[in-house]
Amino acid sequence: MRLTEGQAGARVLAFGGYQPARVVTNDELSATVDTNDEWIRSRVGIASRRIAGPDETVVDMAVQAGGKALAASGLSPADVDLVIVATCTPETQIPNTSASVAKRLGIVAPGAYDLNAACAGFCYALANAADAVRAGTATNVLVIGAEKLSQWVDWTDRSTCIIFADGAGAAIVGAVSEPNEAPGIGPVVWGSDGDMADKIYIEDRNSFIFQEGQAVFRWATTALAPVARQACEKAGIDPGELAAFIPHQANLRIIEGIARRLGAPQAIVADDIVTAGNTSSASIPLALSRMIERGEIASGSHALLIGFGAGICYAAQVITVP
Amino acid sequence: MTEQEILAGLGEIIDEVAGVPAEQVTPEKTFVDDLDIDSLSMVEIAVAAQDKFGVEIPDDQLKDLKTVQDVIDYVRRAEVSA
């Protein structure tokens, strides 16, 4: 049996993000549930979030973000041969989201699968994409995180409706251009803990998302800094050299807690949650695309990503910013 | 560990987690009303206390610790039984 010819390393060629048009402020929420702007800002760090229109689907948002990443990469749809969509809120179990997204973007007959690792989904998908490129089983991969959490939120539950939001973020992953070029996606450090499965869940198709906030907060502020440091160690990058730290935008207090324990004094820490809310698997590529657009992180610098959420699942890797 | 050592350690933790100057952290102070510390910061304090003192304070115990002295007593009791 023969094997495919592999590549020296994979890198992210470009990012793209999409947010639905509708902005929902804390004041708007406090008109319908017992909460207020000051409480939401101090507990979760969100000032406003974006919510998809009633007819806007996960596929629609994924297409928008994926199209932007593709355009920014300079590749054409024909160059992409694998599409991975990380989502935990697909409209349909079958068909999957990724094949429909590929079709709408004009990507013909790619490998296409959905991946559910909840809020860690994008980092899992990015690792899969990098491995596929390195193994030679894909040439260029479109990786998307897309969520419409608003359709799984009880809008009378003040503990969750203030947090979750909608959006999509995407990356194009390809091979390094020269065989001796340093890889642009470092080794993933990933794991899970099924003991914590009952801390974040949606009971069944007629239920809403439930989260035991304090338990998740404790786990996240305790367990994740070591995972983040391990991802740096495996990539051979000292946390002190990181230009950016982009954790899943779960809660600003969690983000600050992990950043404090990580010890990356030079790194700009993503705080996209302030205006994007928690968009689960979309939050990391969405934050990155917006930081790159604003010129906050330089091309060629190192950024540490860490996704974490229901399952419980987590994954982290260092990337070179495209 | 003496009460003074635990108090000093707690002062450092609370300064770092909640930005309350260590000298304001005195035994009789309540977390919520006197030091303006919310439930999430209490979790962060418990996590940092575990690192510093080697004593785990689970969430269901944490809610009963109202004052700085309550935490000092909890840490000392846990040390004795350890």
HADDOCK unambig.tbl for C-alpha pairs under 7 A between the chains (distance, minus, plus):
assign (segid A and resid 214 and name CA) (segid B and resid 40 and name CA) 6.95 0.50 0.50
assign (segid A and resid 218 and name CA) (segid B and resid 43 and name CA) 6.16 0.50 0.50
assign (segid A and resid 222 and name CA) (segid B and resid 47 and name CA) 6.66 0.50 0.50
